[in-house]
Amino acid sequence: MLRLRGVYPPIPTPFTADGTLATGELRRNLTWWGGTGLAGFVVLGSNGEYVALSEQEKLEAIRVTRESVAADQSVIAGTGAESTGETIRLSRAAADLGADAVIVVTPHYYRTRMDAAALLAHYRAVADATPVPVLLYNVPANTGIDMAPEVVVQLAEHPNIVGMKDSSGNMPSMGEALRSVPDGFALFAGSAGFMLPALALGAAGAIVAQANVAPCETVALYDAFVAGDLALARTLQLRLLPVNAAVTARWGVPALKAALDRLGHYGGPPRPPLLPLGPAERAVLDQILAAAGLR
């Protein structure tokens, strides 16, 4: 049985200087992350630059991730696509490669037509046809679609839809969903900026970029909350806010990769059209990491 609790990093996809998939560096990063208390890994999320990968690269990233982590650490693969059929095909391929679950972003190119009926039909068809559990992925900053709580609640009734990553930051909406979903439906905070408030509402954990660069500290925040040490949880939440902002809303994937490089791991270049951070931005990022005690 898949147990969805705790902290999961949406891992970046490493590239070499010439832009090819850097599988050796991915394995090394996973070896480090694997010893930090993380519950598992999300591969091919927004931070994994999944929109910039070929299908072959996506499947290779899933394969390498599953081979490189412990059996008791879950691998959740991003398989969302703009068509229902393609999403099903990628989800089945991910399952064949050993993914424990898939996470499916809302289709959004035809945004004005992605109403409740369309989203319900899409996710139910994917869940019916996928041999591993399905998580919803709500990220309105990227898609322009904010999944309504009533849609989440209806989808949570499907036996193969087991959770959701909510990156909206809309606490009232998250609370409405948590109030009505069935027991066992795992809703995850999608940004560390609101991790503690989400846990207080009943979230199962967090799928957050911050956990890539501060895995031990992010796990410690979760563990402190579970243990009832709200003072420590609050201290960690506030201390890490600038780090989270730097690798998400402020500079995004380029900063996440630059931070990994600065901390002695492998970030490498983002894939164009994303550009790496410039020297001035890197200097500010370095100050942020130092102030948070990560250097």
N, C-alpha and C positions, 0 to 999 in steps of 0.2 A: 504494500500500500504506500502511495506517495504521501509523505508528510510535509505539508507546506507551512513552515514556520521559520522565523528568523531572518537573517540578512543574506541577500543575494546581490552580488555586483553584476550589472549589465556590462560585460567585459568588452574592452575595445579590441578591434581586429588589428593586429600589427602588420605593417607593410615594410618591406625593405626600401632602401633608397631609390631603387628603380621601380617601386610601386607594386611588386609582387607580394603575395601572401607570405609572411614570415612565420612559418609553422614552428621552427625551433624556438624563436622568441616567445611565441604563444605558450609552448610547453613549459618554458622556464617561468614565465609569469604565473601560470597555473600551479606550478610546484610551490611557489611562494604563497600564493593566495590559499592553497589547500591546507596550509598549516596555521591559519589565522582564526579559525573558528567559524568561518562562513558556512552557511547551510547548503550552498550549492551555487550554481552559476547560470546566468542568462547569456546565451551566445546569440548574436545577430539581433540585438536590440538597436535602439537609436544610437547609443554610444558605440555600437559595433559597426556603424556605417553600413548597415545592411542594404540600404538603398543604392550603394555604390558598388556592390559586389555582384559578380556573375553567379549563376546558379551553381556552377562547379565550385567556385570559391566558398559559397555558403555551405555546401555539403562537406567540403574539406574542413572548414572551421568547426562544424558540428562533430565530425569524426575525431579530429584531433582533441577537442575538448573532452569528449566522452572517454577517450583512451587515456587522458592525462590526469584525470581526477579520480578520487576514491569512489568505490561503489556506493557508499552511503551518502555521497554528496550529489544532489540532484542536478541534472543538466536540463535546462529549459531552453528550447530553441525558438527563435523568432521566425515565424513562417507566414506572416501576413503578406498578402498580395492584393492587387486591385480587383482581381476576379475571384469568385468563389472556387471555381475549378482549380485555378493555380494554387490557391491557398491549401486546398485539400491535397493536391499532388505533393507540394513541399512538406506538408505536415506528415504525410505517410512516409516520405523519404527520410525525414528527420527521425521518425520512430524506428525505421529500419536501421538507422545508424546508432541507435541506442539512446536517443533523447527520452527522458522520463516524462516530459510534458512539452507542449508547444504554447507559445504566447502569440496572440494574433491581434495586430493593430487594426483599428477601424479602417476599412477602405474609405478613401476620401477624395479621389480625383473628381468624381461626380458628386461633390459635396452637397449640393442642393437637393439631390435625390436620395441622400443617405438618411432617410427618416427612420422612425422606430420600426416600421414594417420591414424596410430593407435590411436594417441591422439584425433584427430578429431572425429573418430568413437566412441571412448569410451565416451567422454564427451557429444556428441550429444545424444547417447543412454541413458545416465544417465539423461540428461536434459529432454528428451522426456518422461521419465517414472516417474519422481519425481514430486510430487504435490506442492512442495515449490521451491522457487528460488535456483539456484545453483551458488556457487562461485568457481572459479579455485584456486588452491593452488600450487604455484611454489616455491620449496625449494631445489635447486640443491645441497646445502651442505649436505643434508641428502639423496637425491634420486639419485644424479648423472645426473639428467635430468634438463636442463634449457629450459623452453618452449619459443620457438622463438616468436618474436612479431607478425609475420604474422599468426601464429597459434592462438594466443590470439585474434587477430582482426577477424579472421574467426569465432571463437567460440562466440565472442561478438555479432555476428549477430543473434544468436539463442535467441528467446524471453525469454527463461527461464534461460539463463546464464547471470547473472546481475553484476558480479564483479570478482575480483581476489585479492588474497593476494600474493604479490611478495616479496619473501625473498632473492632474488638473490643479491640485491645491485648493479645491473647493470643499472646505470642511463641512458646511451644511449638507452638500450633496453626498459626500462620503458618509456622513452620519445617517442620512436617510436610507442609503443602501444598506449599511451595516445593521440598521434597525430591523430590516425586513428580509434579508437574505437567509436561507436555511443555515442551520448549524453546520459547521464544517466548511462553508464557503470562505476561502482565504482571500481577503482583500489586503493588498500591499500598498504602502506609501510609495509613490513613484519618484519622490525627491526627498533627500535628507533634510531639506529646509523645513519640512513639516512632519518629520518622522515621529517625534515625541507626541505632538497633538494627535496624529493618526493612531498611534498605539493606545493613547488614552481613550479614543473612541471605540477601540476594539479591533484594530488592524492586526493581521497575523504577523506582520514584519515589514520589511522594506526591501525594495529592489531599486538601488540608488547608485548613481555614479560615484559618489563620495566613497563608497565601500571599495572601490578600486585602488584609491590612493591612501585611504585610512581604514583598512579593513579591521584591524584590532580595535580601534577606537569606536567604529560604528557598531561592531558586535558588542563592545562593552556598554554602549548606550542601550542597546536592546536588552542585554542581560540585566543591567541595572533596573530597567523598567519592570522586567519580569520578577525580579527579586524584591520589588517594592521600594527601591532606593531612588525615589524621585529626585532628591537633591543632586545625586551624582548624574542621573540621566539628564537633568536640566543643565548642569554644568557642561556636560559633553555636547549637548545640543547647541548651546550658545557658543561654545568654543569653536565648533566646527562650521558654523554658519558661513564665514567668509570663504572657507575651502569649498564648501558645496556650491556657493554662488559662482566661484571662479570657474569650476569645471562643468557648470551647467549654463545658467542664464547669461553669465557675463561673457565667457569665451568658448564654452562648449567643448566639443571633442578635441580641438587643437590644444586647449589647456589641459585636458585630461591626459593626453599623450605627453605633453611637455612636463607635467608633474611627475608622471611615472619615470621619465628620463632623469629628472632632477633627483628623484629618490633612489636612484640606482637600479631601476628595473628597466623594462623596455616599453617605450611609448612609440617612438618612431614618428614618421610623417603621417599626417592625414592624407586621404586620397582627394585629389582635386575634383571639384572646384573648391573644397575647403583648403585654406592656406594655414601654414604653421604660424605660431605666434612670432611676432617680431621681438627684437632685443628689449625694447622698453616694456612690452607686456610680460616677457619672461622675468624681467627684474621685479616687477610688481608681484607676479605669481610667486617668486622665490620668497619675497617678504611675507606673503600670506601663509605659505607653508611653514616658514620659520616661526611666525607668531602663534601658529596652532601647535607647535611642538613636533612637527612631522619631519624636521631636518635635524 
